[in-house]
């Protein structure tokens, strides 16, 4: 994955679900950060979102701030859902499913 054909950075969002795996999240975002740094230009842009826009606590107890709610998210090229083994009833949350389909 690299720049879009238009030469613009790939726009990504990470939907953080309560009790998400910090290790999986870091393993997803760090290569993007490294690619931007090594290329000397922004190949990727990302933002962190949650269902309601509030900070989300990972399974290790660390709280991570988000920039907006999933409903407020504009068009992105890719959205990655960061969950974990202890994820609450996200798979049964119809509102989140509708918002993901909208994107």
C-alpha positions in Angstrom: 0.0 0.0 0.0 1.3 3.5 -0.8 0.1 6.8 -2.1 -3.2 6.8 -3.9 -2.9 7.2 -7.7 -3.7 10.9 -7.1 -0.5 11.3 -5.2 -2.4 11.9 -1.9 -1.7 10.0 1.3 -3.9 7.0 2.0 -6.5 8.1 4.6 -7.0 5.6 7.3 -9.0 5.4 10.5 -8.6 3.1 13.5 -11.9 2.3 15.3 -10.8 1.5 18.9 -13.2 -0.8 20.7 -13.1 -1.0 24.5 -10.5 -3.5 25.7 -8.8 -3.5 22.3 -5.4 -5.2 22.0 -2.7 -2.5 22.3 -0.1 -4.9 20.8 -2.3 -5.3 17.6 -2.9 -1.6 17.4 0.8 -0.7 17.7 1.6 -3.4 15.2 -0.8 -1.8 12.7 0.1 1.9 13.2 3.9 1.7 13.7 4.7 0.5 10.2 2.6 3.4 8.8 4.5 5.9 10.9 7.9 4.3 9.9 6.9 4.4 6.2 6.1 8.1 6.5 9.4 8.8 8.2 11.5 6.7 5.8 9.9 8.2 2.7 10.2 11.7 3.9 6.6 12.4 2.9 3.2 11.5 4.3 2.3 8.2 2.6 -0.4 7.5 5.2 -2.6 9.7 7.4 -4.7 8.2 10.2 -7.1 9.2 12.9 -8.3 7.4 15.9 -12.1 7.1 16.4 -14.4 5.4 18.9 -18.1 4.6 18.9 -18.9 7.8 20.8 -15.7 9.9 20.4 -14.6 9.4 24.0 -11.2 7.9 25.0 -11.0 4.1 24.9 -9.3 1.9 27.4 -7.2 -0.9 26.0 -7.0 -4.4 27.5 -3.8 -3.4 29.3 -5.6 -0.5 31.1 -4.1 2.4 29.0 -6.6 5.0 27.9 -6.2 6.3 24.4 -7.8 9.6 23.2 -9.7 9.6 20.0 -10.4 12.6 17.7 -14.1 11.9 16.9 -16.9 9.5 17.0 -17.4 6.9 14.2 -20.6 8.8 13.2 -18.5 12.0 12.6 -15.9 10.3 10.5 -15.7 11.5 6.9 -14.7 9.3 4.0 -11.5 7.3 4.5 -9.8 4.8 2.2 -9.4 2.2 4.9 -10.9 1.6 8.3 -9.4 -0.9 10.7 -11.4 -2.1 13.7 -9.1 -2.7 16.7 -10.8 -5.1 19.1 -9.6 -7.8 21.4 -10.6 -11.1 22.9 -12.5 -9.3 25.6 -14.4 -7.0 23.3 -17.9 -6.1 24.5 -21.0 -6.6 22.4 -19.6 -4.7 19.4 -20.5 -7.5 17.0 -24.1 -7.1 18.0 -24.1 -3.3 17.9 -26.4 -2.5 14.9 -25.5 1.3 15.1 -21.8 0.6 14.6 -22.5 -1.9 11.8 -24.6 0.7 10.0 -21.9 3.3 10.4 -19.2 0.9 9.1 -21.3 0.1 6.1 -21.8 3.8 5.4 -18.1 4.3 5.3 
